[in-house]
Amino acid sequence: MGLANLVPGISGGTMLLAAGVYADFVDAIAQITTLKFRIRPILTLSTIVLAAGLSILLLAGLVKGLVVDHRWVMNSLFIGLTLGGVPVVLRRVHRIRPSFIACTVLGIVAMVIMATLKPASAGSTAQNPVMLFIAGIAGASAMVVPGISGAYLLQILGQYLPILASIDRVKLSLRAQDIQGVFAEMSLVIPVGLGVVIGIVVVSNLIRWLLLKHNSPTLGVVLGLILGSVAGLWPFQEAVVPVPGNIIKGQQMTPQLIAELDAEDIPTETFTPAAGQVAGSLGLIILGLGVTLLIAKMDTAVKSDDLPEDAQSD
């Protein structure tokens, strides 16, 4: 789940579902947030969260570097990983009803609009406590909703690379025993952390209720979010160094500011790919699709209670 939350396109919730522990995870959250402190839910939640947290802390820098330096390659892989979540959702739907189709279209439209209105470049969005708090909630949603990638939501909110960079700086500061360096990142870490906590508590219980009471429409929205998210992962983008006068993160660029600009803050533009890049992109999409499908088969028979069945409601 930790690795999934670092990658735009693949959902931590999908990983939990594929591993057969989704129901245990959500039930543990529900019990703890209602102040029912029992040993098994605490051990379940703490084990998953600890492993996920270590993965994020140790690998954030590596993932950030790959996204910055190999953007079209990584985005192609992300598209495949995203589409691999489609069978996971469809497996839970026994009857395609009008409500399911309508909600699928709604989810697709919502993601396309979000990808159109929100910049994919971190440099075009200022980091303020409110936006970082919202980003934390978005990231938390992927922990409990199969099919929704929190990392992708952070990407289209313009907060993905800055958050990864901050996590990596915290790791380096801890390694160097630089406590001052750790505290310097708290202005970003604290709002994101609060958003994650509140997101887990509120969103997880809400989504669980929706899946139980309004299963078909909810699964339709989840499927639409998966399909629509591809619109924001167009692979053929490249970093374009700004020129003096451009506005980046609310600042008018000067030659000095451009020279000091972090790689993750440089805006991107689409480009026309060569034939080899198109072929390579298609191959990576297929590879990503295969990886997600393989993970979904880790638990060869997904338990029937891991996600409420469509036949049970609506």
C-alpha positions in Angstrom: 0.0 0.0 0.0 2.9 2.4 0.7 4.4 1.8 -2.7 1.0 2.3 -4.3 0.4 5.6 -2.6 3.7 6.9 -4.1 2.6 6.1 -7.6 0.0 8.1 -9.5 -2.4 5.7 -11.0 -2.4 2.8 -8.6 -4.6 2.6 -5.5 -3.5 1.6 -2.0 -7.1 0.3 -1.5 -6.7 -1.9 -4.6 -3.6 -3.4 -3.1 -5.3 -4.2 0.1 -8.2 -5.7 -1.8 -5.9 -7.8 -3.9 -4.1 -9.1 -0.8 -7.3 -10.1 0.8 -7.0 -7.7 3.8 -9.2 -4.9 2.7 -12.2 -5.8 5.0 -9.9 -6.2 8.0 -8.3 -2.8 7.4 -11.6 -0.9 7.0 -13.1 -2.7 10.0 -10.1 -1.9 12.1 -10.4 1.8 11.2 -14.1 1.7 12.0 -13.6 0.2 15.4 -10.7 2.4 16.4 -12.5 5.6 15.3 -15.5 4.6 17.4 -13.1 4.2 20.4 -13.4 0.4 20.4 -9.8 -0.5 21.3 -9.3 -4.2 20.8 -6.0 -6.0 20.2 -6.6 -7.4 16.8 -7.8 -4.2 15.1 -4.9 -2.3 16.6 -2.3 -4.8 15.5 -3.9 -5.0 12.0 -3.9 -1.2 11.5 -0.5 -0.6 13.1 1.2 -3.3 11.0 -0.2 -2.0 7.7 0.4 1.7 8.5 3.9 1.1 9.8 4.9 -0.9 6.6 3.3 1.7 4.4 4.9 4.6 6.2 8.4 3.1 6.0 7.9 2.4 2.2 6.9 6.1 1.7 9.8 7.5 3.8 12.5 5.3 2.2 11.3 5.4 -1.5 9.8 8.9 -1.9 13.1 10.3 -3.3 13.6 7.5 -5.8 10.0 7.8 -7.1 10.3 11.6 -7.3 13.5 11.3 -9.3 12.0 8.9 -11.8 9.0 11.1 -12.4 11.1 14.2 -12.9 13.7 12.7 -15.1 11.6 10.1 -17.1 8.2 11.7 -17.2 6.7 10.1 -20.3 8.1 6.7 -19.3 6.6 6.8 -15.8 3.3 8.3 -16.9 2.9 5.5 -19.5 3.5 3.0 -16.8 1.1 4.8 -14.5 -1.7 4.6 -17.2 -1.3 0.8 -17.3 -1.3 0.5 -13.5 -4.5 2.6 -13.4 -6.3 0.6 -16.1 -5.4 -2.6 -14.2 -7.8 -1.5 -11.5 -10.8 -1.8 -13.8 -11.2 -5.7 -13.5 -10.9 -5.4 -9.7 -14.0 -3.2 -9.7 -15.9 -5.0 -12.4 -15.4 -8.3 -10.6 -17.7 -7.0 -7.8 -20.5 -6.0 -10.1 -23.0 -8.7 -11.0 -25.5 -6.6 -12.9 -24.8 -3.5 -15.0 -27.7 -1.3 -14.0 -28.6 2.2 -15.2 -27.4 3.7 -11.9 -24.0 2.0 -12.4 -23.6 3.4 -15.9 -24.7 6.9 -15.0 -22.3 7.0 -12.0 -19.5 5.7 -14.1 -20.0 8.5 -16.6 -20.2 11.0 -13.7 -16.9 9.7 -12.4 -15.2 10.0 -15.8 -16.5 13.5 -16.3 -15.4 14.6 -12.8 -11.8 13.4 -13.4 -11.6 14.9 -16.9 -12.8 18.3 -15.6 -10.3 18.0 -12.7 -7.4 17.2 -15.1 -8.4 20.1 -17.3 -8.8 22.7 -14.6 -6.0 21.7 -12.3 -2.3 22.0 -13.4 -0.3 18.8 -13.5 2.8 20.8 -12.8 3.8 21.4 -9.2 5.4 24.7 -10.0 2.1 26.3 -11.1 0.4 25.8 -7.7 1.4 27.5 -4.5 1.8 25.4 -1.4 -0.4 26.9 1.3 -1.8 25.1 4.5 -5.3 24.8 3.1 -4.2 23.2 -0.2 -1.8 20.9 1.7 -4.6 19.9 4.0 -6.8 19.1 1.1 -3.9 17.2 -0.5 -3.7 15.1 2.7 -7.3 14.2 2.5 -6.9 13.3 -1.1 -4.0 11.1 -0.3 -5.9 9.4 2.5 -8.8 8.5 0.2 -6.6 6.1 -1.7 -6.0 4.1 1.5 -9.6 3.0 1.7 -11.1 3.3 -1.8 -10.2 0.6 -4.3 -9.5 2.1 -7.6 -8.7 5.7 -6.5 -5.1 6.8 -6.5 -4.2 9.4 -3.9 -0.9 10.0 -5.6 -2.7 10.9 -8.8 -5.0 13.3 -7.0 -2.0 14.9 -5.4 -0.5 15.2 -8.9 -3.4 17.0 -10.4 -3.6 19.2 -7.3 0.0 20.2 -8.0 1.2 18.9 -4.7 2.6 15.4 -5.7 6.3 16.3 -6.3 6.6 18.9 -3.5 5.3 16.4 -1.0 7.6 13.7 -2.2 10.5 16.2 -2.1 9.7 17.2 1.4 9.4 13.6 2.6 12.8 12.9 1.0 14.3 15.9 2.8 13.0 14.7 6.1 14.6 11.3 5.5 18.0 12.9 4.6 17.8 15.2 7.7 17.0 12.2 9.9 20.0 10.3 8.4 22.2 13.3 9.1 20.7 13.7 12.6 19.7 17.3 11.5 16.8 18.0 13.8 16.6 21.6 12.6 16.2 20.3 9.0 13.3 18.0 10.1 11.5 20.9 11.8 12.0 23.1 8.7 9.7 20.7 6.8 6.9 20.8 9.4 5.1 23.6 7.7 4.3 21.1 4.9 4.3 17.9 6.9 1.8 19.0 9.6 -1.1 20.2 7.2 -0.7 17.1 5.1 -0.6 14.9 8.1 -3.7 16.4 9.6 -5.5 16.0 6.3 -4.4 12.3 6.1 -5.7 11.6 9.6 -9.1 13.3 9.1 -9.4 11.8 5.6 -8.9 8.3 7.0 -11.4 8.8 9.8 -14.1 10.5 7.7 -13.6 9.2 4.2 -13.1 5.6 5.2 -16.3 5.4 7.2 -18.3 7.3 4.5 -17.0 5.1 1.7 -17.7 2.0 3.7 -21.3 3.1 4.4 -21.8 4.0 0.7 -20.5 0.6 -0.4 -22.8 -1.1 2.0 -25.9 1.0 1.3 -25.5 2.2 -2.3 -23.1 -0.4 -3.7 -23.9 -0.2 -7.5 -23.7 3.6 -7.8 -20.6 3.8 -5.6 -18.8 1.1 -7.7 -19.8 3.0 -10.8 -18.2 6.2 -9.5 -15.0 4.3 -8.6 -14.9 2.8 -12.1 -15.4 6.2 -13.6 -12.6 7.7 -11.5 -10.3 5.0 -12.7 -11.1 5.5 -16.4 -11.2 9.3 -16.2 -7.9 9.5 -14.4 -6.1 8.5 -17.6 -6.9 11.9 -19.0 -4.5 13.6 -16.5 -1.7 11.1 -17.2 -1.0 12.0 -20.8 2.6 10.6 -21.1 4.1 12.9 -23.7 5.0 15.9 -21.5 8.4 17.5 -20.9 9.8 20.1 -18.6 10.1 23.6 -20.1 12.5 25.9 -18.4 10.6 29.2 -17.6 11.7 32.5 -18.9 11.9 35.8 -16.9 8.5 37.1 -16.3 6.7 33.7 -16.0 4.8 33.2 -12.7 5.8 30.1 -10.8 4.3 29.4 -7.3 3.0 33.0 -7.2 6.5 34.5 -7.9 7.5 36.4 -11.1 10.6 34.6 -12.4 13.9 36.4 -12.6 17.2 34.8 -13.9 18.3 34.2 -10.4 15.0 32.5 -9.3 15.1 30.4 -12.5 18.6 29.2 -11.6 17.5 28.3 -8.1 14.3 26.6 -9.2 13.9 23.0 -8.1 13.5 20.4 -10.9 10.0 19.4 -9.6 8.8 23.0 -9.8 9.6 23.4 -13.5 6.3 23.4 -15.5 5.6 20.9 -18.2 4.2 21.1 -21.7 3.0 18.4 -24.2 5.1 17.4 -27.1 4.7 15.4 -30.3 6.2 12.0 -29.7 8.4 10.0 -32.1 7.3 6.6 -33.4 9.6 4.9 -31.0 8.2 6.8 -28.0 4.6 5.9 -29.0 5.6 2.2 -29.3 7.5 2.3 -26.0 4.6 4.0 -24.3 2.2 1.3 -25.5 4.5 -1.3 -24.2 4.8 0.3 -20.8 1.0 0.7 -20.6 0.7 -3.1 -21.2 3.4 -3.8 -18.7 1.7 -1.6 -16.0 -1.6 -3.3 -16.7 0.0 -6.7 -16.3 1.6 -5.8 -13.0 -1.7 -4.7 -11.5 -3.5 -7.8 -12.7 -0.7 -9.9 -11.3 -1.0 -8.2 -7.9 -4.7 -8.8 -8.0 -4.0 -12.5 -8.4 -1.8 -12.6 -5.3 -4.9 -13.7 -3.4 -6.2 -16.2 -6.0 -9.7 -16.0 -4.5 -10.7 -12.6 -3.2 -12.9 -13.1 -0.2 -16.5 -12.2 -0.8 -16.5 -9.9 2.2 -13.5 -7.8 1.1 -15.9 -5.5 -0.8 -19.6 -5.5 -0.5 -21.3 -7.4 -3.3 -23.5 -5.6 -5.8 -26.2 -8.2 -5.3 -26.5 -7.2 -1.6 -27.9 -3.7 -2.3 -29.2 -1.3 -5.0 
